[in-house]
């Protein structure tokens, strides 16, 4: 009887903690093509591997609409030594909240379009050994006041694609104590 109650309680706790993520990805390679809308919590979460050399790699080919919360979170707790790697081959539309965010040991590459409106954040780079690369075919669109296409706090950002800014939006926002911003401008 006591074992059954413990199992029921632990099952409820598990449901509560994972309910706000559309999908949680652990060590290995994954492709996600689902179209999702995030209104609270995280849409997708990548968890870095526990050991050095373990990579959690996700390629997004779907559309992620963020109305609040966080579209994709690259998470790395202090006890995890692996890396997270996200390739965006889909579309991320951020109306409020944050589109993609990486903590320590995370890399985000954008090959498609990230659109940011209404004072939201498109991509946040905030962790030791973290990086964002806007590749040749990648586009960041920041429109409306205080919308930030790319925010760098700790880590680096490299732009080989396009950054379009209008209506008092911000293309790149450097909010760094330790971060480096590397911009490669191409015509």
N, C-alpha and C positions, 0 to 999 in steps of 0.2 A: 504494500500500500504506500509506504513512504517512497519507495523507488519510483512508482508511477507518478506521484505528485511532483517529485523532483524533475522527472522527464518532461512532464507537462509544463512546468515553470520554465525550464531551460529552453523548451521549444518556443514558448511565447516570447522569451527574451531574444532568441535568435530571429524570430519574425519581426520584432520591433526594430532591431538594429539593422536589418537588411532591407526593410520595406521601402526606404527612400532611395534605393539604387535600382535602376532598371536592370543592370547587370554588374556583377563583380568579377573581375578577371585576375587570375593568379598566374604564376609562372607558366610560360609557354607562349605559343603564337595563336592569335585569335583574329577573326574578321567579324565585324558587326555591320550589318546592313539595315538594321531596323531604323525606322523613322520614329523618333520619340519627342515628347514635349515634357520639359522639366518645369515644374511649378514650385517644388520644394526639394531640399536635399540634393543629392548628386544623381545625374542621369546614369553615368557609367563610372566605375572606379577600377583603376589598375592598382594592384598591390605588388610592390617589388618583392622579388624572391628573398629568402632568408640568407642565402649564401652568395658570396662574390661570384660573379659569372652567370648567375641566374637572371634571365631577362624575361619580363612580362611585356610582350609586344602585341599591340592591338592596332588593326587598320580599320578605320571608320569609313564606310562607303555610303552611309545613310545621311539623313537630315536630322540634326539635333536643334530643336527650338527651345530656347531658355527664356521663360517668362519670370523666373525667380529661381534662386538656388544656383547650382553649378552643373554645367553640362557634362564635362569629363574631368575627373580628378585623378591625377597621377600621385598616388600615396606611397610614402616610404617612412615607416616608423623607424626610430633610432636603432632597433634591434634587427633591421633588415639591411643586408649588404648588397642585394641585387639591384638591378636597374629597371626602370619603366621606359617604354618606348612606344609613342603614339604616332601613327601616320594618319593625317586627316586627308582622305580622298573623297570626302563628302562635303556637306554644307553645315555650317554652324551659324545659327541666327540668334543673336542675344538681344532681347528686348529689355530685360532687367536681370541683374545678377551677373554671373561670370560664365564665359564660354568654356575655356580649357585652362587648367591650372596644374603646374608641376611643382612638386616639392623637391627634396634632395634626390640626386641620381636619376633625374627624369629628362627625357628628350621628347619634344613635340616637333613634328615636321608638318607643315601645311602645304598641300598641293592643290587646294581648291579655294573655297571662299569662306571667310569669317566676316559676318556683318554685325556691327555693334551699333545700338541705338539707345536713346533715353538715359544717358549717363552710366551705361553698363560697361563691363570690362570684357574684351574679347579673349586675350591670352594673358595669363599671369605667370611669370617666371619668378619663383621664390624659393630657392633651395640651393644648397651646396652642390656643385657639379651638375647644375640643371641648365638646359639650353632650349631655345626655340629657334627654328629655322623656317622662314617663309621662303619656300623654294621658287624657282623660275615661274611656274604656273600658279603659284599661290597669290591670293589677293586678300588684303585686309581692308575693309570698308568701315570707317568710323564716321558716323553722322549724328548730329545733334550735340548740343552743349554737354561737355564733360564726359562724353563717351570716349573710352580709351581702347585703341586697337590692340596695343601691346604694352604691358606694364612689366618692368623689370625691377625687382627688389634685390634679389640675390641670384646671380647666374648671368647668362648672356643671351643676346638675341642677334640673329643674323638675317638680314633681308636681302634676298636675291629676286624677289617678286615685286608686287605692286602694293603700295599703301595709299588709299584714297581717303581724303579727309574733306568733310563739308559741314556747314552749319555749326561751327565752333567745336567740332569734334577734335580729338587728340589722336594723332597717329601712333606716336611712341612716347610713353611716359616713363621717365627714369626716376625711380624712388629708391635709390640704392645707398646703403651704407658700405656694402662690399661688392656690389654687382659691377659687371663690365658690360658695356653696350658696344657691340661690334656691328656696324652698319656697312653693308656692301651695296652701294648704289649702282644700278645698271640702267641703261636706257632701253 
